[in-house]
Amino acid sequence: MTDLSAFPIARRWPAQHPDRLQLYSLPTPNGVKVSIMLEEIGLLYEVHRVDIGKDESWTEEFLALNPNGKIPVIIDPDGPGGKPLPLFESGAILLYLAEKTGKLLPAAPALRYETIQWVFFQMGAIGPMFGQLGFFHKFKGREIEDKRPHERYRAEAQRLLGVIETRLAGREWIMGDDFTIADISMIGWVRNLIGFYEARDIVGFDELKYVPGWLARALVRPAVQRGLDIPARR
């Protein structure tokens, strides 16, 4: 049986199945990337709910695995060389799982890097900008009298949706006919933008021709539906 006792996080969130991949997460736009991925590829895993509302990601045990204090993180007990591999950053985890299983990432080198570039686009642009708009539109940022920050992030979120819109013209998925980690990286963020962040109207989502259909196709995938609620909300 795999021994995870060397990882402080496993002492705070004990593994019932230490031979399975361990996921420490919450169903946020970043968190669901990994749960969706795991559901899509069918890899056995055990999930642990990390309540960021209670600052559990800032505990000593969690920070020992991710010094940046953000979910999701994983421990793969069967990492490279058969040794446990801890990993943080959702984009890195998507890439690792795709390469580990040979799924949801094209094998052809040019297509592989093209897919990765769209994952990086999500990590560097969509996530930070959509998140800032959420703060200034729905949360405490609304109380700021100066509305220029809100407008800056609204305009940037709308522009980024336009980038996705252009990419999807003539394509079912970001990479064409095949659903990949590029799509997985974006689903939760686009869904959150128009739902939880309540920004659908101000970014002109319903004026788009391709993005709404892409999101609808993604959301009916059984693995996506399961992954969006892992770990279960309370």
TORLOKOL-24199 format. One record per residue (C-alpha): residue in three letters; residue number from 1; x negated, y, z. Coordinates in steps of 0.02 Angstrom, whole numbers, plus 50000, padded with zeros to 5 digits. Each point is the difference from the previous one (the first is absolute). Layout:
N
{ALA; NUM; {X; Y; Z}}
...
END
This chain:
234
{MET; 1; {50000; 50000; 50000}}
{THR; 2; {49939; 50174; 49956}}
{ASP; 3; {49937; 50102; 50147}}
{LEU; 4; {50046; 50185; 49989}}
{SER; 5; {49947; 50042; 50178}}
{ALA; 6; {49856; 50105; 49936}}
{PHE; 7; {50125; 50129; 49939}}
{PRO; 8; {50071; 50111; 50139}}
{ILE; 9; {50157; 50028; 49898}}
{ALA; 10; {50040; 49814; 50011}}
{ARG; 11; {49998; 50012; 50189}}
{ARG; 12; {50130; 50138; 50001}}
{TRP; 13; {50104; 49917; 49863}}
{PRO; 14; {49966; 49813; 50025}}
{ALA; 15; {50011; 49887; 49848}}
{GLN; 16; {50122; 49856; 50006}}
{HIS; 17; {49928; 49936; 49837}}
{PRO; 18; {49816; 50052; 49998}}
{ASP; 19; {49967; 49901; 49841}}
{ARG; 20; {50115; 50118; 49905}}
{LEU; 21; {49960; 50175; 49940}}
{GLN; 22; {50041; 50124; 50137}}
{LEU; 23; {50091; 50160; 49953}}
{TYR; 24; {50013; 50147; 50121}}
{SER; 25; {50122; 50123; 49929}}
{LEU; 26; {50164; 50095; 49997}}
{PRO; 27; {50121; 50023; 49852}}
{THR; 28; {49934; 50170; 49946}}
{PRO; 29; {49957; 50039; 49818}}
{ASN; 30; {49822; 49943; 50031}}
{GLY; 31; {50048; 49853; 50110}}
{VAL; 32; {50121; 49924; 49876}}
{LYS; 33; {49869; 49993; 49864}}
{VAL; 34; {49919; 49854; 50089}}
{SER; 35; {50159; 49912; 50055}}
{ILE; 36; {50069; 50012; 49823}}
{MET; 37; {49836; 49935; 49931}}
{LEU; 38; {49998; 49853; 50120}}
{GLU; 39; {50180; 49957; 49959}}
{GLU; 40; {49964; 50010; 49813}}
{ILE; 41; {49847; 49887; 50005}}
{GLY; 42; {50073; 49876; 50125}}
{LEU; 43; {49849; 49998; 50116}}
{LEU; 44; {50039; 49941; 50176}}
{TYR; 45; {49982; 50138; 50128}}
{GLU; 46; {50050; 50054; 50174}}
{VAL; 47; {50061; 50176; 50031}}
{HIS; 48; {49976; 50107; 50155}}
{ARG; 49; {50100; 50159; 50025}}
{VAL; 50; {49891; 50150; 50042}}
{ASP; 51; {50112; 50140; 50063}}
{ILE; 52; {49920; 50161; 49940}}
{GLY; 53; {50138; 50097; 50087}}
{LYS; 54; {49925; 49938; 50163}}
{ASP; 55; {49822; 50036; 49941}}
{GLU; 56; {49957; 49815; 49999}}
{SER; 57; {49885; 50028; 49851}}
{TRP; 58; {49893; 50112; 50111}}
{THR; 59; {49968; 49868; 50131}}
{GLU; 60; {49825; 49935; 50029}}
{GLU; 61; {50046; 49830; 49929}}
{PHE; 62; {50068; 50070; 49837}}
{LEU; 63; {49860; 50125; 49977}}
{ALA; 64; {49875; 49858; 50014}}
{LEU; 65; {50070; 49937; 49834}}
{ASN; 66; {50040; 50167; 49918}}
{PRO; 67; {49908; 50150; 50072}}
{ASN; 68; {50116; 50113; 49898}}
{GLY; 69; {50149; 49943; 50105}}
{LYS; 70; {50117; 49966; 49854}}
{ILE; 71; {50105; 49850; 49951}}
{PRO; 72; {49997; 49880; 49911}}
{VAL; 73; {49851; 49891; 50044}}
{ILE; 74; {49970; 49815; 49975}}
{ILE; 75; {49890; 49860; 50059}}
{ASP; 76; {49980; 49861; 49874}}
{PRO; 77; {49937; 49847; 50096}}
{ASP; 78; {49947; 49925; 49834}}
{GLY; 79; {49899; 50144; 49931}}
{PRO; 80; {49846; 49993; 49889}}
{GLY; 81; {49890; 49855; 50047}}
{GLY; 82; {50140; 49929; 50106}}
{LYS; 83; {49970; 50131; 50135}}
{PRO; 84; {50134; 50117; 50073}}
{LEU; 85; {50010; 50166; 49908}}
{PRO; 86; {50076; 50155; 50081}}
{LEU; 87; {50056; 50133; 49877}}
{PHE; 88; {50086; 50169; 50006}}
{GLU; 89; {50063; 50123; 49868}}
{SER; 90; {50153; 49940; 49906}}
{GLY; 91; {49923; 50021; 49827}}
{ALA; 92; {49847; 49898; 50049}}
{ILE; 93; {50113; 49865; 50071}}
{LEU; 94; {50103; 49992; 49840}}
{LEU; 95; {49843; 49980; 49897}}
{TYR; 96; {49929; 49869; 50117}}
{LEU; 97; {50159; 49895; 50000}}
{ALA; 98; {50015; 50013; 49811}}
{GLU; 99; {49822; 49940; 49976}}
{LYS; 100; {50017; 49865; 50133}}
{THR; 101; {50153; 49923; 49917}}
{GLY; 102; {49974; 50048; 49818}}
{LYS; 103; {50173; 50080; 49998}}
{LEU; 104; {50072; 50170; 49954}}
{LEU; 105; {49836; 50065; 49929}}
{PRO; 106; {49950; 49971; 49818}}
{ALA; 107; {49848; 49890; 49974}}
{ALA; 108; {49939; 50093; 49845}}
{PRO; 109; {49870; 50126; 50063}}
{ALA; 110; {50070; 50153; 49908}}
{LEU; 111; {50178; 49967; 50059}}
{ARG; 112; {49938; 49961; 50175}}
{TYR; 113; {49916; 50169; 50016}}
{GLU; 114; {50149; 50087; 49921}}
{THR; 115; {50111; 49923; 50133}}
{ILE; 116; {49880; 50049; 50139}}
{GLN; 117; {49997; 50180; 49939}}
{TRP; 118; {50188; 50012; 50025}}
{VAL; 119; {49983; 49930; 50176}}
{PHE; 120; {49870; 50134; 50035}}
{PHE; 121; {50119; 50130; 49925}}
{GLN; 122; {50130; 49949; 50126}}
{MET; 123; {49877; 50001; 50144}}
{GLY; 124; {49923; 50167; 49956}}
{ALA; 125; {50152; 50096; 49939}}
{ILE; 126; {50172; 49924; 50023}}
{GLY; 127; {49980; 49947; 50181}}
{PRO; 128; {49923; 50160; 50068}}
{MET; 129; {50109; 50119; 49899}}
{PHE; 130; {50166; 49910; 50028}}
{GLY; 131; {49958; 49986; 50184}}
{GLN; 132; {49967; 50185; 50015}}
{LEU; 133; {50163; 50041; 49913}}
{GLY; 134; {50089; 49887; 50123}}
{PHE; 135; {49922; 50095; 50145}}
{PHE; 136; {50046; 50172; 49934}}
{HIS; 137; {50172; 49950; 49934}}
{LYS; 138; {50068; 49886; 50136}}
{PHE; 139; {49893; 50007; 50155}}
{LYS; 140; {49921; 50135; 50108}}
{GLY; 141; {49930; 50090; 49849}}
{ARG; 142; {50175; 50064; 49966}}
{GLU; 143; {49981; 50115; 50149}}
{ILE; 144; {49857; 50095; 49918}}
{GLU; 145; {50065; 50168; 49940}}
{ASP; 146; {49876; 50012; 49856}}
{LYS; 147; {50075; 49888; 49865}}
{ARG; 148; {49849; 50001; 49885}}
{PRO; 149; {49934; 49833; 50066}}
{HIS; 150; {50169; 49920; 49969}}
{GLU; 151; {50005; 50066; 49823}}
{ARG; 152; {49821; 49947; 49966}}
{TYR; 153; {50035; 49819; 50047}}
{ARG; 154; {50171; 49998; 49917}}
{ALA; 155; {49924; 50058; 49836}}
{GLU; 156; {49856; 49876; 50015}}
{ALA; 157; {50116; 49855; 50040}}
{GLN; 158; {50105; 50045; 49848}}
{ARG; 159; {49844; 50010; 49892}}
{LEU; 160; {49940; 49829; 50059}}
{LEU; 161; {50170; 49924; 49961}}
{GLY; 162; {49974; 50072; 49827}}
{VAL; 163; {49835; 49908; 49986}}
{ILE; 164; {50087; 49836; 50041}}
{GLU; 165; {50140; 50045; 49880}}
{THR; 166; {49878; 50024; 49857}}
{ARG; 167; {49912; 49837; 50041}}
{LEU; 168; {50162; 49901; 50001}}
{ALA; 169; {50058; 50060; 49828}}
{GLY; 170; {50015; 49840; 49899}}
{ARG; 171; {49948; 49893; 50149}}
{GLU; 172; {50098; 49895; 50123}}
{TRP; 173; {49864; 50010; 50132}}
{ILE; 174; {49848; 50110; 50026}}
{MET; 175; {49892; 49875; 49905}}
{GLY; 176; {50130; 49957; 49870}}
{ASP; 177; {50087; 49831; 50004}}
{ASP; 178; {49917; 49939; 50159}}
{PHE; 179; {50042; 50050; 50179}}
{THR; 180; {49835; 50036; 50090}}
{ILE; 181; {49923; 50075; 50156}}
{ALA; 182; {50017; 50169; 49913}}
{ASP; 183; {50189; 49987; 50015}}
{ILE; 184; {49991; 49932; 50177}}
{SER; 185; {49895; 50147; 50055}}
{MET; 186; {50132; 50126; 49943}}
{ILE; 187; {50168; 49918; 50040}}
{GLY; 188; {50010; 50048; 50183}}
{TRP; 189; {49944; 50178; 49971}}
{VAL; 190; {50122; 50039; 49859}}
{ARG; 191; {50141; 49916; 50097}}
{ASN; 192; {49956; 50099; 50156}}
{LEU; 193; {49990; 50165; 49906}}
{ILE; 194; {50178; 49992; 49938}}
{GLY; 195; {50072; 49908; 50150}}
{PHE; 196; {49922; 50025; 50171}}
{TYR; 197; {49920; 50168; 49955}}
{GLU; 198; {50165; 50059; 49921}}
{ALA; 199; {49907; 50084; 49856}}
{ARG; 200; {50093; 49923; 49854}}
{ASP; 201; {50082; 50161; 49941}}
{ILE; 202; {49855; 50119; 50028}}
{VAL; 203; {49879; 49895; 49895}}
{GLY; 204; {50126; 49973; 49860}}
{PHE; 205; {49996; 49812; 50015}}
{ASP; 206; {50163; 49969; 49907}}
{GLU; 207; {49938; 50105; 49854}}
{LEU; 208; {49864; 49873; 49967}}
{LYS; 209; {50029; 49872; 49863}}
{TYR; 210; {49885; 49855; 50048}}
{VAL; 211; {49952; 50008; 50184}}
{PRO; 212; {50175; 49965; 50068}}
{GLY; 213; {50015; 49843; 49894}}
{TRP; 214; {49827; 49942; 50053}}
{LEU; 215; {50044; 50023; 50183}}
{ALA; 216; {50167; 49910; 49978}}
{ARG; 217; {49913; 49852; 49917}}
{ALA; 218; {49873; 49991; 50139}}
{LEU; 219; {50128; 50008; 50140}}
{VAL; 220; {50099; 49850; 49936}}
{ARG; 221; {49848; 49886; 50006}}
{PRO; 222; {50031; 49878; 50144}}
{ALA; 223; {49822; 50014; 50066}}
{VAL; 224; {50013; 50190; 50000}}
{GLN; 225; {50165; 49993; 50094}}
{ARG; 226; {49922; 49889; 50132}}
{GLY; 227; {49840; 50099; 50012}}
{LEU; 228; {50088; 50165; 50027}}
{ASP; 229; {50063; 49939; 50168}}
{ILE; 230; {49842; 49917; 50067}}
{PRO; 231; {49971; 50012; 50143}}
{ALA; 232; {50185; 50016; 50039}}
{ARG; 233; {50063; 50171; 50053}}
{ARG; 234; {50069; 50017; 50175}}
END
